[in-house]
Amino acid sequence: LLDFLGHDPALFEAKKQAEDQVQKLQAELTQLKDKNEELTKAKDSAEKKLAHSITLNVKSHEPWQ
């Protein structure tokens, strides 16, 4: 049965299209993971800068001892 199905041009083409689609989706997933990592790093950097700015702002309003 598998030999018979393996030689069906329509099934062969459908399988080829499915494999192509899987490759495209895997490439897109890789790109999205990379973009997510980039955005996470940018968010972390922004949070650190904000925390530093808040610290400086609080210190600038502390009374002199």
N, CA, C and O atoms as a Maestro MAE file, in Angstrom:
{
 s_m_m2io_version
 :::
 2.0.0
}

f_m_ct {
 s_m_title
 :::
 protein
 m_atom[260] {
  # First column is atom index #
  i_m_mmod_type
  r_m_x_coord
  r_m_y_coord
  r_m_z_coord
  i_m_residue_number
  s_m_chain_name
  s_m_pdb_residue_name
  s_m_pdb_atom_name
  i_m_atomic_number
  :::
  1 25 0.839 -1.203 0.000 1 A "LEU " " N  " 7
  2 3 0.000 0.000 0.000 1 A "LEU " " CA " 6
  3 2 0.873 1.253 0.000 1 A "LEU " " C  " 6
  4 15 0.592 2.202 -0.731 1 A "LEU " " O  " 8
  5 25 1.940 1.261 0.822 2 A "LEU " " N  " 7
  6 3 2.809 2.435 0.866 2 A "LEU " " CA " 6
  7 2 3.497 2.671 -0.468 2 A "LEU " " C  " 6
  8 15 3.670 3.815 -0.889 2 A "LEU " " O  " 8
  9 25 3.893 1.585 -1.138 3 A "ASP " " N  " 7
  10 3 4.515 1.744 -2.448 3 A "ASP " " CA " 6
  11 2 3.534 2.375 -3.423 3 A "ASP " " C  " 6
  12 15 3.899 3.248 -4.210 3 A "ASP " " O  " 8
  13 25 2.309 1.934 -3.365 4 A "PHE " " N  " 7
  14 3 1.293 2.480 -4.262 4 A "PHE " " CA " 6
  15 2 1.071 3.965 -3.974 4 A "PHE " " C  " 6
  16 15 1.038 4.781 -4.895 4 A "PHE " " O  " 8
  17 25 0.919 4.314 -2.691 5 A "LEU " " N  " 7
  18 3 0.688 5.712 -2.327 5 A "LEU " " CA " 6
  19 2 1.905 6.572 -2.636 5 A "LEU " " C  " 6
  20 15 1.775 7.737 -3.011 5 A "LEU " " O  " 8
  21 25 3.074 5.996 -2.476 6 A "GLY " " N  " 7
  22 3 4.298 6.746 -2.723 6 A "GLY " " CA " 6
  23 2 4.461 7.156 -4.172 6 A "GLY " " C  " 6
  24 15 5.197 8.098 -4.468 6 A "GLY " " O  " 8
  25 25 3.792 6.473 -5.074 7 A "HIS " " N  " 7
  26 3 3.909 6.795 -6.490 7 A "HIS " " CA " 6
  27 2 2.748 7.636 -6.995 7 A "HIS " " C  " 6
  28 15 2.706 7.960 -8.182 7 A "HIS " " O  " 8
  29 25 1.817 7.996 -6.144 8 A "ASP " " N  " 7
  30 3 0.694 8.842 -6.553 8 A "ASP " " CA " 6
  31 2 1.198 10.276 -6.675 8 A "ASP " " C  " 6
  32 15 1.613 10.868 -5.678 8 A "ASP " " O  " 8
  33 25 1.171 10.843 -7.877 9 A "PRO " " N  " 7
  34 3 1.705 12.200 -8.073 9 A "PRO " " CA " 6
  35 2 1.017 13.254 -7.203 9 A "PRO " " C  " 6
  36 15 1.670 14.184 -6.729 9 A "PRO " " O  " 8
  37 25 -0.275 13.119 -6.992 10 A "ALA " " N  " 7
  38 3 -0.994 14.105 -6.174 10 A "ALA " " CA " 6
  39 2 -0.528 14.035 -4.723 10 A "ALA " " C  " 6
  40 15 -0.323 15.067 -4.084 10 A "ALA " " O  " 8
  41 25 -0.363 12.830 -4.206 11 A "LEU " " N  " 7
  42 3 0.111 12.681 -2.830 11 A "LEU " " CA " 6
  43 2 1.557 13.136 -2.708 11 A "LEU " " C  " 6
  44 15 1.938 13.759 -1.717 11 A "LEU " " O  " 8
  45 25 2.358 12.824 -3.716 12 A "PHE " " N  " 7
  46 3 3.752 13.257 -3.707 12 A "PHE " " CA " 6
  47 2 3.823 14.781 -3.674 12 A "PHE " " C  " 6
  48 15 4.609 15.353 -2.919 12 A "PHE " " O  " 8
  49 25 3.006 15.433 -4.490 13 A "GLU " " N  " 7
  50 3 2.997 16.905 -4.533 13 A "GLU " " CA " 6
  51 2 2.484 17.484 -3.221 13 A "GLU " " C  " 6
  52 15 3.026 18.473 -2.729 13 A "GLU " " O  " 8
  53 25 1.452 16.883 -2.651 14 A "ALA " " N  " 7
  54 3 0.916 17.361 -1.371 14 A "ALA " " CA " 6
  55 2 1.967 17.223 -0.274 14 A "ALA " " C  " 6
  56 15 2.119 18.109 0.567 14 A "ALA " " O  " 8
  57 25 2.685 16.109 -0.288 15 A "LYS " " N  " 7
  58 3 3.742 15.902 0.708 15 A "LYS " " CA " 6
  59 2 4.844 16.935 0.530 15 A "LYS " " C  " 6
  60 15 5.342 17.491 1.509 15 A "LYS " " O  " 8
  61 25 5.223 17.192 -0.708 16 A "LYS " " N  " 7
  62 3 6.269 18.177 -0.998 16 A "LYS " " CA " 6
  63 2 5.837 19.564 -0.514 16 A "LYS " " C  " 6
  64 15 6.621 20.286 0.103 16 A "LYS " " O  " 8
  65 25 4.590 19.926 -0.798 17 A "GLN " " N  " 7
  66 3 4.080 21.229 -0.357 17 A "GLN " " CA " 6
  67 2 4.049 21.314 1.163 17 A "GLN " " C  " 6
  68 15 4.385 22.352 1.734 17 A "GLN " " O  " 8
  69 25 3.652 20.238 1.815 18 A "ALA " " N  " 7
  70 3 3.618 20.226 3.283 18 A "ALA " " CA " 6
  71 2 5.024 20.372 3.853 18 A "ALA " " C  " 6
  72 15 5.228 21.101 4.823 18 A "ALA " " O  " 8
  73 25 5.986 19.687 3.261 19 A "GLU " " N  " 7
  74 3 7.370 19.797 3.729 19 A "GLU " " CA " 6
  75 2 7.908 21.208 3.517 19 A "GLU " " C  " 6
  76 15 8.610 21.746 4.373 19 A "GLU " " O  " 8
  77 25 7.577 21.805 2.373 20 A "ASP " " N  " 7
  78 3 7.994 23.191 2.112 20 A "ASP " " CA " 6
  79 2 7.387 24.140 3.142 20 A "ASP " " C  " 6
  80 15 8.056 25.044 3.645 20 A "ASP " " O  " 8
  81 25 6.110 23.919 3.446 21 A "GLN " " N  " 7
  82 3 5.435 24.771 4.424 21 A "GLN " " CA " 6
  83 2 6.069 24.612 5.804 21 A "GLN " " C  " 6
  84 15 6.245 25.596 6.522 21 A "GLN " " O  " 8
  85 25 6.412 23.386 6.176 22 A "VAL " " N  " 7
  86 3 7.068 23.137 7.465 22 A "VAL " " CA " 6
  87 2 8.399 23.879 7.520 22 A "VAL " " C  " 6
  88 15 8.724 24.488 8.540 22 A "VAL " " O  " 8
  89 25 9.169 23.836 6.439 23 A "GLN " " N  " 7
  90 3 10.452 24.545 6.405 23 A "GLN " " CA " 6
  91 2 10.248 26.047 6.562 23 A "GLN " " C  " 6
  92 15 10.987 26.706 7.294 23 A "GLN " " O  " 8
  93 25 9.244 26.588 5.873 24 A "LYS " " N  " 7
  94 3 8.961 28.026 5.980 24 A "LYS " " CA " 6
  95 2 8.558 28.397 7.406 24 A "LYS " " C  " 6
  96 15 8.994 29.415 7.943 24 A "LYS " " O  " 8
  97 25 7.725 27.558 8.006 25 A "LEU " " N  " 7
  98 3 7.279 27.830 9.372 25 A "LEU " " CA " 6
  99 2 8.428 27.714 10.368 25 A "LEU " " C  " 6
  100 15 8.500 28.482 11.327 25 A "LEU " " O  " 8
  101 25 9.320 26.763 10.144 26 A "GLN " " N  " 7
  102 3 10.480 26.628 11.029 26 A "GLN " " CA " 6
  103 2 11.386 27.848 10.913 26 A "GLN " " C  " 6
  104 15 11.909 28.333 11.916 26 A "GLN " " O  " 8
  105 25 11.574 28.347 9.689 27 A "ALA " " N  " 7
  106 3 12.393 29.544 9.491 27 A "ALA " " CA " 6
  107 2 11.734 30.749 10.153 27 A "ALA " " C  " 6
  108 15 12.407 31.564 10.785 27 A "ALA " " O  " 8
  109 25 10.413 30.858 10.005 28 A "GLU " " N  " 7
  110 3 9.688 31.966 10.629 28 A "GLU " " CA " 6
  111 2 9.778 31.873 12.153 28 A "GLU " " C  " 6
  112 15 9.947 32.888 12.829 28 A "GLU " " O  " 8
  113 25 9.667 30.671 12.686 29 A "LEU " " N  " 7
  114 3 9.770 30.475 14.131 29 A "LEU " " CA " 6
  115 2 11.144 30.906 14.633 29 A "LEU " " C  " 6
  116 15 11.256 31.550 15.676 29 A "LEU " " O  " 8
  117 25 12.182 30.551 13.891 30 A "THR " " N  " 7
  118 3 13.540 30.960 14.264 30 A "THR " " CA " 6
  119 2 13.650 32.477 14.277 30 A "THR " " C  " 6
  120 15 14.227 33.049 15.201 30 A "THR " " O  " 8
  121 25 13.103 33.130 13.259 31 A "GLN " " N  " 7
  122 3 13.142 34.593 13.200 31 A "GLN " " CA " 6
  123 2 12.386 35.203 14.376 31 A "GLN " " C  " 6
  124 15 12.848 36.170 14.981 31 A "GLN " " O  " 8
  125 25 11.234 34.642 14.695 32 A "LEU " " N  " 7
  126 3 10.442 35.166 15.807 32 A "LEU " " CA " 6
  127 2 11.152 34.958 17.143 32 A "LEU " " C  " 6
  128 15 11.094 35.822 18.018 32 A "LEU " " O  " 8
  129 25 11.819 33.823 17.301 33 A "LYS " " N  " 7
  130 3 12.581 33.583 18.534 33 A "LYS " " CA " 6
  131 2 13.712 34.598 18.659 33 A "LYS " " C  " 6
  132 15 13.959 35.133 19.740 33 A "LYS " " O  " 8
  133 25 14.401 34.860 17.541 34 A "ASP " " N  " 7
  134 3 15.487 35.843 17.555 34 A "ASP " " CA " 6
  135 2 14.958 37.230 17.892 34 A "ASP " " C  " 6
  136 15 15.565 37.954 18.680 34 A "ASP " " O  " 8
  137 25 13.829 37.603 17.297 35 A "LYS " " N  " 7
  138 3 13.235 38.918 17.556 35 A "LYS " " CA " 6
  139 2 12.791 39.010 19.011 35 A "LYS " " C  " 6
  140 15 12.967 40.046 19.653 35 A "LYS " " O  " 8
  141 25 12.216 37.928 19.531 36 A "ASN " " N  " 7
  142 3 11.787 37.904 20.926 36 A "ASN " " CA " 6
  143 2 12.975 38.095 21.858 36 A "ASN " " C  " 6
  144 15 12.888 38.830 22.842 36 A "ASN " " O  " 8
  145 25 14.089 37.431 21.546 37 A "GLU " " N  " 7
  146 3 15.294 37.568 22.362 37 A "GLU " " CA " 6
  147 2 15.802 39.012 22.315 37 A "GLU " " C  " 6
  148 15 16.206 39.575 23.332 37 A "GLU " " O  " 8
  149 25 15.773 39.596 21.120 38 A "GLU " " N  " 7
  150 3 16.211 40.984 20.951 38 A "GLU " " CA " 6
  151 2 15.325 41.933 21.764 38 A "GLU " " C  " 6
  152 15 15.827 42.830 22.441 38 A "GLU " " O  " 8
  153 25 14.016 41.732 21.693 39 A "LEU " " N  " 7
  154 3 13.085 42.585 22.433 39 A "LEU " " CA " 6
  155 2 13.229 42.394 23.941 39 A "LEU " " C  " 6
  156 15 13.109 43.353 24.703 39 A "LEU " " O  " 8
  157 25 13.481 41.173 24.368 40 A "THR " " N  " 7
  158 3 13.675 40.903 25.794 40 A "THR " " CA " 6
  159 2 14.910 41.627 26.306 40 A "THR " " C  " 6
  160 15 14.890 42.204 27.393 40 A "THR " " O  " 8
  161 25 15.987 41.599 25.523 41 A "LYS " " N  " 7
  162 3 17.205 42.308 25.919 41 A "LYS " " CA " 6
  163 2 16.956 43.812 25.992 41 A "LYS " " C  " 6
  164 15 17.423 44.474 26.919 41 A "LYS " " O  " 8
  165 25 16.227 44.350 25.026 42 A "ALA " " N  " 7
  166 3 15.918 45.781 25.025 42 A "ALA " " CA " 6
  167 2 15.061 46.146 26.237 42 A "ALA " " C  " 6
  168 15 15.271 47.188 26.858 42 A "ALA " " O  " 8
  169 25 14.097 45.287 26.571 43 A "LYS " " N  " 7
  170 3 13.238 45.531 27.734 43 A "LYS " " CA " 6
  171 2 14.060 45.519 29.013 43 A "LYS " " C  " 6
  172 15 13.909 46.393 29.866 43 A "LYS " " O  " 8
  173 25 14.932 44.521 29.142 44 A "ASP " " N  " 7
  174 3 15.774 44.421 30.339 44 A "ASP " " CA " 6
  175 2 16.668 45.649 30.479 44 A "ASP " " C  " 6
  176 15 16.844 46.177 31.577 44 A "ASP " " O  " 8
  177 25 17.227 46.095 29.364 45 A "SER " " N  " 7
  178 3 18.090 47.274 29.382 45 A "SER " " CA " 6
  179 2 17.293 48.507 29.800 45 A "SER " " C  " 6
  180 15 17.762 49.309 30.608 45 A "SER " " O  " 8
  181 25 16.099 48.658 29.254 46 A "ALA " " N  " 7
  182 3 15.257 49.802 29.597 46 A "ALA " " CA " 6
  183 2 14.871 49.768 31.075 46 A "ALA " " C  " 6
  184 15 14.838 50.810 31.731 46 A "ALA " " O  " 8
  185 25 14.580 48.584 31.598 47 A "GLU " " N  " 7
  186 3 14.229 48.466 33.015 47 A "GLU " " CA " 6
  187 2 15.409 48.853 33.903 47 A "GLU " " C  " 6
  188 15 15.223 49.513 34.925 47 A "GLU " " O  " 8
  189 25 16.618 48.451 33.522 48 A "LYS " " N  " 7
  190 3 17.804 48.813 34.303 48 A "LYS " " CA " 6
  191 2 18.027 50.319 34.280 48 A "LYS " " C  " 6
  192 15 18.349 50.926 35.302 48 A "LYS " " O  " 8
  193 25 17.850 50.920 33.097 49 A "LYS " " N  " 7
  194 3 18.022 52.371 32.986 49 A "LYS " " CA " 6
  195 2 16.982 53.100 33.831 49 A "LYS " " C  " 6
  196 15 17.290 54.095 34.487 49 A "LYS " " O  " 8
  197 25 15.751 52.599 33.809 50 A "LEU " " N  " 7
  198 3 14.695 53.213 34.604 50 A "LEU " " CA " 6
  199 2 15.009 53.100 36.090 50 A "LEU " " C  " 6
  200 15 14.860 54.073 36.829 50 A "LEU " " O  " 8
  201 25 15.436 51.938 36.531 51 A "ALA " " N  " 7
  202 3 15.774 51.746 37.945 51 A "ALA " " CA " 6
  203 2 16.918 52.672 38.342 51 A "ALA " " C  " 6
  204 15 16.900 53.245 39.432 51 A "ALA " " O  " 8
  205 25 17.905 52.821 37.476 52 A "HIS " " N  " 7
  206 3 19.034 53.708 37.760 52 A "HIS " " CA " 6
  207 2 18.558 55.162 37.843 52 A "HIS " " C  " 6
  208 15 18.970 55.904 38.734 52 A "HIS " " O  " 8
  209 25 17.696 55.558 36.917 53 A "SER " " N  " 7
  210 3 17.171 56.926 36.928 53 A "SER " " CA " 6
  211 2 16.370 57.200 38.196 53 A "SER " " C  " 6
  212 15 16.472 58.278 38.782 53 A "SER " " O  " 8
  213 25 15.579 56.224 38.613 54 A "ILE " " N  " 7
  214 3 14.787 56.387 39.840 54 A "ILE " " CA " 6
  215 2 15.719 56.534 41.034 54 A "ILE " " C  " 6
  216 15 15.500 57.382 41.899 54 A "ILE " " O  " 8
  217 25 16.757 55.708 41.080 55 A "THR " " N  " 7
  218 3 17.731 55.793 42.177 55 A "THR " " CA " 6
  219 2 18.380 57.166 42.215 55 A "THR " " C  " 6
  220 15 18.495 57.776 43.278 55 A "THR " " O  " 8
  221 25 18.805 57.652 41.056 56 A "LEU " " N  " 7
  222 3 19.430 58.980 41.001 56 A "LEU " " CA " 6
  223 2 18.448 60.067 41.415 56 A "LEU " " C  " 6
  224 15 18.819 61.012 42.110 56 A "LEU " " O  " 8
  225 25 17.207 59.933 40.991 57 A "ASN " " N  " 7
  226 3 16.194 60.928 41.321 57 A "ASN " " CA " 6
  227 2 15.929 60.943 42.825 57 A "ASN " " C  " 6
  228 15 15.818 62.011 43.427 57 A "ASN " " O  " 8
  229 25 15.828 59.770 43.426 58 A "VAL " " N  " 7
  230 3 15.595 59.681 44.870 58 A "VAL " " CA " 6
  231 2 16.779 60.270 45.624 58 A "VAL " " C  " 6
  232 15 16.596 61.025 46.579 58 A "VAL " " O  " 8
  233 25 17.995 59.928 45.198 59 A "LYS " " N  " 7
  234 3 19.185 60.445 45.876 59 A "LYS " " CA " 6
  235 2 19.281 61.961 45.752 59 A "LYS " " C  " 6
  236 15 19.744 62.633 46.673 59 A "LYS " " O  " 8
  237 25 18.849 62.494 44.629 60 A "SER " " N  " 7
  238 3 18.948 63.944 44.441 60 A "SER " " CA " 6
  239 2 17.954 64.692 45.331 60 A "SER " " C  " 6
  240 15 18.108 65.891 45.561 60 A "SER " " O  " 8
  241 25 16.947 63.993 45.826 61 A "HIS " " N  " 7
  242 3 15.959 64.624 46.697 61 A "HIS " " CA " 6
  243 2 16.183 64.305 48.171 61 A "HIS " " C  " 6
  244 15 15.405 64.738 49.022 61 A "HIS " " O  " 8
  245 25 17.247 63.548 48.485 62 A "GLU " " N  " 7
  246 3 17.544 63.255 49.888 62 A "GLU " " CA " 6
  247 2 18.141 64.495 50.542 62 A "GLU " " C  " 6
  248 15 18.937 65.207 49.929 62 A "GLU " " O  " 8
  249 25 17.759 64.744 51.770 63 A "PRO " " N  " 7
  250 3 18.361 65.892 52.467 63 A "PRO " " CA " 6
  251 2 19.836 65.629 52.755 63 A "PRO " " C  " 6
  252 15 20.238 64.495 53.018 63 A "PRO " " O  " 8
  253 25 20.624 66.678 52.703 64 A "TRP " " N  " 7
  254 3 22.060 66.544 53.003 64 A "TRP " " CA " 6
  255 2 22.241 66.224 54.469 64 A "TRP " " C  " 6
  256 15 21.532 66.762 55.320 64 A "TRP " " O  " 8
  257 25 23.171 65.365 54.764 65 A "GLN " " N  " 7
  258 3 23.393 64.985 56.162 65 A "GLN " " CA " 6
  259 2 24.572 65.710 56.726 65 A "GLN " " C  " 6
  260 15 24.914 65.519 57.893 65 A "GLN " " O  " 8
  :::
 }
 m_bond[259] {
  # First column is bond index #
  i_m_from
  i_m_to
  i_m_order
  :::
  1 1 2 1
  2 2 3 1
  3 3 4 2
  4 3 5 1
  5 5 6 1
  6 6 7 1
  7 7 8 2
  8 7 9 1
  9 9 10 1
  10 10 11 1
  11 11 12 2
  12 11 13 1
  13 13 14 1
  14 14 15 1
  15 15 16 2
  16 15 17 1
  17 17 18 1
  18 18 19 1
  19 19 20 2
  20 19 21 1
  21 21 22 1
  22 22 23 1
  23 23 24 2
  24 23 25 1
  25 25 26 1
  26 26 27 1
  27 27 28 2
  28 27 29 1
  29 29 30 1
  30 30 31 1
  31 31 32 2
  32 31 33 1
  33 33 34 1
  34 34 35 1
  35 35 36 2
  36 35 37 1
  37 37 38 1
  38 38 39 1
  39 39 40 2
  40 39 41 1
  41 41 42 1
  42 42 43 1
  43 43 44 2
  44 43 45 1
  45 45 46 1
  46 46 47 1
  47 47 48 2
  48 47 49 1
  49 49 50 1
  50 50 51 1
  51 51 52 2
  52 51 53 1
  53 53 54 1
  54 54 55 1
  55 55 56 2
  56 55 57 1
  57 57 58 1
  58 58 59 1
  59 59 60 2
  60 59 61 1
  61 61 62 1
  62 62 63 1
  63 63 64 2
  64 63 65 1
  65 65 66 1
  66 66 67 1
  67 67 68 2
  68 67 69 1
  69 69 70 1
  70 70 71 1
  71 71 72 2
  72 71 73 1
  73 73 74 1
  74 74 75 1
  75 75 76 2
  76 75 77 1
  77 77 78 1
  78 78 79 1
  79 79 80 2
  80 79 81 1
  81 81 82 1
  82 82 83 1
  83 83 84 2
  84 83 85 1
  85 85 86 1
  86 86 87 1
  87 87 88 2
  88 87 89 1
  89 89 90 1
  90 90 91 1
  91 91 92 2
  92 91 93 1
  93 93 94 1
  94 94 95 1
  95 95 96 2
  96 95 97 1
  97 97 98 1
  98 98 99 1
  99 99 100 2
  100 99 101 1
  101 101 102 1
  102 102 103 1
  103 103 104 2
  104 103 105 1
  105 105 106 1
  106 106 107 1
  107 107 108 2
  108 107 109 1
  109 109 110 1
  110 110 111 1
  111 111 112 2
  112 111 113 1
  113 113 114 1
  114 114 115 1
  115 115 116 2
  116 115 117 1
  117 117 118 1
  118 118 119 1
  119 119 120 2
  120 119 121 1
  121 121 122 1
  122 122 123 1
  123 123 124 2
  124 123 125 1
  125 125 126 1
  126 126 127 1
  127 127 128 2
  128 127 129 1
  129 129 130 1
  130 130 131 1
  131 131 132 2
  132 131 133 1
  133 133 134 1
  134 134 135 1
  135 135 136 2
  136 135 137 1
  137 137 138 1
  138 138 139 1
  139 139 140 2
  140 139 141 1
  141 141 142 1
  142 142 143 1
  143 143 144 2
  144 143 145 1
  145 145 146 1
  146 146 147 1
  147 147 148 2
  148 147 149 1
  149 149 150 1
  150 150 151 1
  151 151 152 2
  152 151 153 1
  153 153 154 1
  154 154 155 1
  155 155 156 2
  156 155 157 1
  157 157 158 1
  158 158 159 1
  159 159 160 2
  160 159 161 1
  161 161 162 1
  162 162 163 1
  163 163 164 2
  164 163 165 1
  165 165 166 1
  166 166 167 1
  167 167 168 2
  168 167 169 1
  169 169 170 1
  170 170 171 1
  171 171 172 2
  172 171 173 1
  173 173 174 1
  174 174 175 1
  175 175 176 2
  176 175 177 1
  177 177 178 1
  178 178 179 1
  179 179 180 2
  180 179 181 1
  181 181 182 1
  182 182 183 1
  183 183 184 2
  184 183 185 1
  185 185 186 1
  186 186 187 1
  187 187 188 2
  188 187 189 1
  189 189 190 1
  190 190 191 1
  191 191 192 2
  192 191 193 1
  193 193 194 1
  194 194 195 1
  195 195 196 2
  196 195 197 1
  197 197 198 1
  198 198 199 1
  199 199 200 2
  200 199 201 1
  201 201 202 1
  202 202 203 1
  203 203 204 2
  204 203 205 1
  205 205 206 1
  206 206 207 1
  207 207 208 2
  208 207 209 1
  209 209 210 1
  210 210 211 1
  211 211 212 2
  212 211 213 1
  213 213 214 1
  214 214 215 1
  215 215 216 2
  216 215 217 1
  217 217 218 1
  218 218 219 1
  219 219 220 2
  220 219 221 1
  221 221 222 1
  222 222 223 1
  223 223 224 2
  224 223 225 1
  225 225 226 1
  226 226 227 1
  227 227 228 2
  228 227 229 1
  229 229 230 1
  230 230 231 1
  231 231 232 2
  232 231 233 1
  233 233 234 1
  234 234 235 1
  235 235 236 2
  236 235 237 1
  237 237 238 1
  238 238 239 1
  239 239 240 2
  240 239 241 1
  241 241 242 1
  242 242 243 1
  243 243 244 2
  244 243 245 1
  245 245 246 1
  246 246 247 1
  247 247 248 2
  248 247 249 1
  249 249 250 1
  250 250 251 1
  251 251 252 2
  252 251 253 1
  253 253 254 1
  254 254 255 1
  255 255 256 2
  256 255 257 1
  257 257 258 1
  258 258 259 1
  259 259 260 2
  :::
 }
}
